[in-house]
Amino acid sequence: MNSEPFIWPGRREGDPAHDLIHAYLVIDIQNSPNGTDELLEMINQVKEGQLPCWERIGNAYTLSLFPDHIEIETDNDFTDEPSGAVMASLDDFKKAVSAWKAFIGTKNKG
C-alpha cells in the first residue's frame, strides 16, 4: 500500500482552495477509479464547451465545474469546515484529479 502523502504538481499547502480539493478527493471520490475517470471526462467536456457546466453532489461536498474554474461547497452537516463555496482554476483541479488517479492506482496495487 502507498504510504506517501497525496500531493500534485502545483499543490500549495495552506491554500484554502487546494486544501478543499484535497479533502474533496479523499472524502468524496475516495479510492474510486471510476469516480476519477468521470471527473476527468466531465472536466474535458466542460473545458471543450460540450457542457456549459456540471455539478456533482457528494457525501461532504458539492462540486461545480465551469469552463474556467471550479467551486467546491462544504456540507456543514458532514464537516466542521466553514460554509461557502471555494473557487479554484479548472486546470489546477484537473492536475489534482489526474494525480489522484495515479495515486489511488498505486494504492490499489499494493
C-alpha positions as CSV (number, residue, x, y, z in Angstrom):
1,M,0.0,0.0,0.0
2,N,1.2,3.5,-0.8
3,S,2.2,5.3,2.4
4,E,3.2,8.5,0.6
5,P,1.1,11.7,1.2
6,F,-1.0,12.8,-1.7
7,I,0.3,15.9,-3.5
8,W,0.1,17.1,-7.1
9,P,2.2,19.3,-9.3
10,G,1.5,22.9,-8.3
11,R,-0.2,21.9,-4.9
12,R,0.0,24.9,-2.5
13,E,0.0,23.8,1.2
14,G,-2.2,26.1,3.2
15,D,-4.1,27.4,0.2
16,P,-7.8,27.1,1.1
17,A,-8.9,26.1,-2.4
18,H,-6.1,23.4,-2.7
19,D,-6.8,22.1,0.8
20,L,-10.5,21.7,-0.1
21,I,-9.7,20.0,-3.4
22,H,-7.5,17.5,-1.4
23,A,-10.4,16.9,1.1
24,Y,-12.9,16.5,-1.7
25,L,-10.8,13.8,-3.4
26,V,-10.1,12.0,-0.2
27,I,-13.6,12.1,1.3
28,D,-16.0,12.2,-1.7
29,I,-14.0,10.4,-4.5
30,Q,-12.0,8.1,-2.2
31,N,-10.3,5.1,-3.9
32,S,-12.7,5.1,-6.9
33,P,-11.0,4.8,-10.3
34,N,-14.5,5.2,-11.9
35,G,-15.0,8.4,-9.9
36,T,-11.8,9.9,-11.1
37,D,-12.5,8.8,-14.7
38,E,-15.9,10.5,-14.5
39,L,-14.4,13.7,-13.1
40,L,-11.7,13.8,-15.9
41,E,-14.4,13.2,-18.6
42,M,-16.6,16.0,-17.2
43,I,-13.7,18.4,-16.9
44,N,-12.9,17.8,-20.5
45,Q,-16.5,18.2,-21.7
46,V,-16.9,21.5,-19.8
47,K,-13.5,22.8,-20.9
48,E,-14.2,22.0,-24.5
49,G,-17.7,23.6,-24.4
50,Q,-19.6,20.3,-24.8
51,L,-21.3,21.1,-21.5
52,P,-21.8,24.7,-20.1
53,C,-21.2,23.4,-16.5
54,W,-21.5,20.3,-14.5
55,E,-22.3,19.5,-10.8
56,R,-21.8,16.6,-8.5
57,I,-23.3,16.3,-5.0
58,G,-21.2,14.0,-2.9
59,N,-21.1,12.9,0.7
60,A,-19.5,16.0,2.1
61,Y,-19.1,18.5,-0.7
62,T,-20.9,19.8,-3.8
63,L,-18.6,20.3,-6.8
64,S,-19.5,22.6,-9.7
65,L,-17.4,22.7,-12.9
66,F,-17.3,25.8,-15.1
67,P,-15.2,26.5,-18.2
68,D,-12.5,28.4,-16.3
69,H,-13.0,27.5,-12.7
70,I,-14.5,25.1,-10.1
71,E,-16.4,25.7,-7.0
72,I,-16.5,23.3,-4.0
73,E,-19.0,23.9,-1.3
74,T,-18.9,22.1,2.1
75,D,-21.9,20.3,3.5
76,N,-21.8,21.6,7.1
77,D,-23.7,18.5,8.4
78,F,-20.6,16.4,7.5
79,T,-17.6,18.6,8.2
80,D,-16.5,21.3,10.6
81,E,-15.2,23.4,7.7
82,P,-16.7,26.9,7.2
83,S,-19.6,27.0,4.7
84,G,-19.5,28.8,1.4
85,A,-18.0,27.9,-2.0
86,V,-14.3,28.0,-2.6
87,M,-13.1,28.6,-6.1
88,A,-10.0,27.2,-8.0
89,S,-9.0,27.1,-11.6
90,L,-10.2,24.2,-13.7
91,D,-6.6,23.5,-14.7
92,D,-5.5,23.2,-11.1
93,F,-8.4,20.8,-10.4
94,K,-7.6,18.7,-13.5
95,K,-4.0,18.3,-12.3
96,A,-5.2,17.3,-8.9
97,V,-7.7,14.7,-10.2
98,S,-5.1,13.3,-12.6
99,A,-2.6,12.9,-9.8
100,W,-5.3,11.4,-7.6
101,K,-6.0,8.8,-10.2
102,A,-2.3,7.8,-10.3
103,F,-2.1,7.9,-6.5
104,I,-5.0,5.6,-5.9
105,G,-3.8,3.3,-8.7
106,T,-0.6,2.7,-6.8
107,K,-2.5,2.3,-3.5
108,N,-4.9,-0.3,-5.1
109,K,-1.9,-2.3,-6.4
110,G,-0.3,-2.7,-3.0
